[in-house]
């Protein structure tokens, strides 16, 4: 266990520093990072579900969809990017229906494409974009860390044994508490927060992250895959590392848009500004 924790810590800290540096600078570099993660998530998802014998045309449609979504992210066209991801998923769904009657590839395009847009747009939402990303990172990373050590230390009843046998209620609650505390601290660094709102938002994002983790565990169990890949030492694939972030980032994006009120392409400081309760 000690060696496992050491490897996870070293690779996690290294990746964390790299991501934070790109987040600090934002702009093109962060958009490229968003696209890179999106592409890797797409390929790992398709790798997992290809046990259902994905055809070449499904791979081509999926790859073309992700490429077009990536171009829109580079150009900062959020609405066209979401529309392309949805259209690609719909076309893939039609093709897949006649091939094998399952929609896992379509779900993967929504999963990867929507995340790429949300992740990039949160950082690009004006002068508060960096603050919102650090707020999100603090919640999700702290949730993961507290859940890991809390579950290992306290043990107890299993959270969802049919999906992920190692996860416990003690880990779930430890992660939730850690995420809320981290969210409150992170928000306080950048703004004078409305504490009740920040606590509520932290709960929502922490729960979203844990739901994302369970979702990926269910996916891997469904297709009898241990890890989504082997790119990150101690963590597996990129999907294994960002599963929590995918759900949480999109949740934050949707909440920010709903509060901003100027639509998906509203831009400016609105999304980040509203999330931090200004």
ZIUR-V88537 format. One record per helix or strand of 3 or more residues. SS is the DSSP state (~ for helix, > for strand). FROM is the first residue (numbers start at 1). TO is the last residue. If there is no record, write none. Layout:
ss:from:to
SS:FROM:TO
SS:FROM:TO
This chain:
ss:from:to
~:2:25
~:27:52
~:56:74
~:78:99
~:104:123
~:126:154
>:158:160
>:164:168
~:169:190
~:195:222
~:238:260
~:270:275
